């Protein structure tokens, strides 16, 4: 079986790890470019020959630069696969509501950078509210949703979060951290 699905990892809460101790606010990413994606898909019993997983970088989405967004978009464009999942931090993966104004924020969006390429591919971005290493994480659910969407949706750029799969420009992260239809 060919590797029909490409999964690109870029860090975000999905792969964050918090050191033990009191008043810990700093986080790290796993050493050796090991994403939680591999373990999640192994537990899900997904055929390892059905997908390729590639670590692009590990960054909190609030710190991703426009240059890094272009790296993601370029990698989607150059991939031989037509079905792609991108794990990404939730703050800048798509549109969001600005808590101060209650209106749509004008900040950067990785989904928008990918969509601007007008690829004839299905690209699905997903992330997590809690890191994969935590017991109550939503990573497994969101990744499974994203993989299913990537393998079945028509070409376009989508967000798979909170049980929803929406075109990127019809999806927004609300003030409460949940994604909803715009």
C-alpha positions as CSV (number, residue, x, y, z in Angstrom):
1,X,0.0,0.0,0.0
2,X,1.4,3.4,-0.9
3,X,1.7,6.1,1.7
4,X,-1.4,8.1,0.5
5,X,-1.5,10.4,3.6
6,X,1.1,12.8,4.7
7,X,1.0,14.1,8.3
8,X,3.1,17.2,9.0
9,X,3.8,18.2,12.6
10,X,4.6,21.7,13.7
11,X,4.4,21.6,17.5
12,X,1.6,23.5,19.2
13,X,-0.1,22.2,22.3
14,X,-0.4,18.9,20.6
15,X,3.2,18.0,21.3
16,X,4.0,20.2,24.3
17,X,5.5,18.8,27.5
18,X,5.5,20.5,30.8
19,X,8.3,19.8,33.3
20,X,7.2,18.7,36.8
21,X,7.3,21.1,39.7
22,X,5.3,23.8,41.3
23,X,4.4,27.0,39.3
24,X,5.7,25.5,36.1
25,X,4.7,27.8,33.2
26,X,7.4,27.0,30.6
27,X,7.1,24.1,28.2
28,X,9.3,22.0,26.0
29,X,8.8,19.9,22.9
30,X,9.9,16.2,22.7
31,X,13.6,15.6,21.9
32,X,14.6,14.0,18.7
33,X,11.6,15.2,16.6
34,X,9.2,12.7,18.0
35,X,5.6,13.7,17.7
36,X,2.7,12.2,19.6
37,X,1.2,11.5,16.2
38,X,3.2,8.3,15.9
39,X,2.0,6.8,19.2
40,X,-1.6,7.9,18.6
41,X,-1.8,6.2,15.2
42,X,-0.1,3.1,16.6
43,X,-2.7,2.9,19.3
44,X,-5.4,3.4,16.7
45,X,-4.0,0.5,14.8
46,X,-3.6,2.5,11.6
47,X,-1.4,0.7,9.0
48,X,2.0,2.4,9.2
49,X,2.4,1.8,5.5
50,X,-0.7,4.0,4.8
51,X,0.9,7.3,6.0
52,X,4.1,9.2,6.2
53,X,4.8,11.5,9.1
54,X,7.2,14.4,8.8
55,X,8.4,16.8,11.6
56,X,8.7,20.3,10.1
57,X,9.4,22.2,13.4
58,X,8.1,22.5,16.9
59,X,6.7,25.9,17.8
60,X,3.9,27.4,19.8
61,X,1.5,28.8,17.2
62,X,1.6,32.3,18.7
63,X,5.3,32.3,17.8
64,X,5.1,30.9,14.3
65,X,6.5,33.4,11.8
66,X,5.2,34.1,8.3
67,X,8.3,32.4,7.0
68,X,7.4,29.2,8.9
69,X,3.8,29.4,7.5
70,X,5.4,29.5,4.1
71,X,7.4,26.4,4.9
72,X,4.2,24.6,5.8
73,X,2.4,25.8,2.7
74,X,5.4,25.0,0.4
75,X,5.7,21.5,1.9
76,X,2.0,20.9,1.3
77,X,2.5,22.1,-2.3
78,X,5.5,19.9,-2.9
79,X,4.1,16.7,-1.3
80,X,3.5,13.8,-3.7
81,X,0.5,13.0,-1.5
82,X,-2.8,14.7,-2.2
83,X,-4.2,14.2,1.3
84,X,-2.4,16.0,4.1
85,X,-2.9,16.5,7.9
86,X,-1.1,19.3,9.7
87,X,-0.9,19.3,13.4
88,X,-0.7,22.9,14.6
89,X,-1.2,25.2,17.5
90,X,-4.8,26.4,17.7
91,X,-4.2,30.1,18.2
92,X,-3.1,30.8,14.6
93,X,-4.2,27.8,12.6
94,X,-7.2,29.6,11.3
95,X,-9.3,32.7,12.1
96,X,-10.1,33.6,15.7
97,X,-12.2,36.0,17.7
98,X,-10.2,38.7,19.5
99,X,-11.1,38.6,23.2
100,X,-10.6,42.4,23.6
101,X,-13.0,43.4,20.8
102,X,-15.2,40.3,20.3
103,X,-14.6,40.6,16.6
104,X,-12.7,38.6,14.0
105,X,-9.0,39.1,14.7
106,X,-6.8,40.3,11.8
107,X,-3.8,38.1,12.8
108,X,-1.9,35.6,10.7
109,X,-3.5,32.2,9.8
110,X,-1.6,29.2,8.5
111,X,-4.8,27.8,6.9
112,X,-5.0,31.0,4.9
113,X,-1.3,30.7,3.8
114,X,-2.0,27.2,2.6
115,X,-5.3,28.2,0.9
116,X,-3.6,31.0,-1.0
117,X,-1.6,28.3,-2.9
118,X,-4.9,27.0,-4.4
119,X,-3.7,23.5,-4.3
120,X,-5.7,20.6,-5.7
121,X,-5.2,18.7,-2.5
122,X,-7.1,18.0,0.7
123,X,-5.3,19.7,3.6
124,X,-6.7,19.4,7.2
125,X,-5.3,21.3,10.1
126,X,-5.9,20.1,13.7
127,X,-4.5,20.8,17.1
128,X,-5.3,20.3,20.8
129,X,-6.5,22.1,23.9
130,X,-4.4,19.8,26.1
131,X,-1.0,18.2,25.3
132,X,-1.0,14.5,24.2
133,X,0.9,13.5,27.3
134,X,-2.0,14.6,29.5
135,X,-4.7,12.1,30.4
136,X,-7.6,14.3,29.4
137,X,-6.1,15.4,26.1
138,X,-8.2,15.8,23.0
139,X,-5.3,15.0,20.7
140,X,-6.4,11.4,19.8
141,X,-9.9,12.5,19.0
142,X,-8.9,15.5,16.9
143,X,-6.2,13.6,15.0
144,X,-8.6,10.8,14.2
145,X,-11.2,13.3,13.0
146,X,-8.5,15.0,10.9
147,X,-7.3,11.8,9.3
148,X,-10.8,10.8,8.5
149,X,-11.5,14.2,6.9
150,X,-8.3,14.2,5.0
151,X,-9.0,10.8,3.5
152,X,-12.6,11.6,2.5
153,X,-13.1,15.3,1.9
154,X,-12.8,16.9,-1.5
155,X,-9.8,19.1,-2.2
156,X,-9.7,22.2,0.0
157,X,-8.3,23.5,3.3
158,X,-10.1,22.4,6.4
159,X,-10.0,22.6,10.2
160,X,-10.9,19.5,12.2
161,X,-11.5,20.4,15.9
162,X,-14.1,19.7,18.6
163,X,-16.0,17.2,16.4
164,X,-16.3,19.7,13.5
165,X,-14.7,19.6,10.1
166,X,-15.1,22.9,8.4
167,X,-13.6,24.8,5.5
168,X,-10.9,27.0,7.0
169,X,-12.7,30.3,6.1
170,X,-15.9,29.1,7.7
171,X,-14.3,28.2,11.0
172,X,-13.3,30.3,13.9
173,X,-11.7,29.8,17.3
174,X,-14.0,31.5,19.8
175,X,-13.0,33.4,22.9
176,X,-13.7,30.3,25.0
177,X,-11.2,28.3,23.0
178,X,-13.7,26.2,21.1
179,X,-14.0,26.1,17.4
180,X,-17.3,26.9,15.7
181,X,-18.8,27.5,12.3
182,X,-18.5,31.1,11.2
